[in-house]
């Protein structure tokens, strides 16, 4: 899968708070199956549009994380070396005034995708979670997207 850059990202508005409070997956799991609660997405059978949104929103979260980080080497969304697809681990959705997404994904140091010695990169991978709120058709027919929380292990 190529890097997902589509028209719905043209009007992305991103606000970020890197948080040490409980991650969105921890809050989503107890509410699974409740009316108005979070629903876990079956990544194997999910439609391509939802998977593309999850990957794009995870990528936007990484960009914002790098802007606010003091790390010398920035992070990028990790990819599967065999398929080139982004490493999105879990996705939860909740219907609100739009859709909340809780996305768990893997990041690695920037430049590791092209690094021949992947042993150095394997030690620098982290699992992160981002909570994203998508409000449909806010700006000229495009959704407004807010990344409200990111937490990495």
Secondary structure as UniProt FT lines:
FT   HELIX           7..9
FT   TURN            10..11
FT   HELIX           24..29
FT   TURN            30..33
FT   TURN            35..36
FT   STRAND          39..40
FT   TURN            43..45
FT   HELIX           48..68
FT   STRAND          75..77
FT   TURN            81..83
FT   STRAND          88..95
FT   STRAND          99..109
FT   TURN            110..111
FT   HELIX           112..114
FT   HELIX           118..122
FT   TURN            123..124
FT   STRAND          126..139
FT   TURN            140..141
FT   STRAND          142..152
//
